[in-house]
């Protein structure tokens, strides 16, 4: 099933999801960058959720799930 998830990407390329996401296993994704700036309240919501999401991000299971990326060649 395809999903569309709102996120914000900053000038440095950091992607922040506006809500937590849970997937049953690894998935490919496409990112479409819109030609508009986010509303200020949307950006603040992403920053506020970062601390809550960090709890999940810093688990060993997350490191294992994303470890395949460390094997990709640098561009």
Buried (B, 14 or more C-beta within 10 A) or exposed (E): EEEEEEBBEEEEEEEBBBEEEEEEEEEEEEEEEEEEEBEEEEBEBBEEBEEEBEEEEEEEEEEEEEEEEEEEEEE
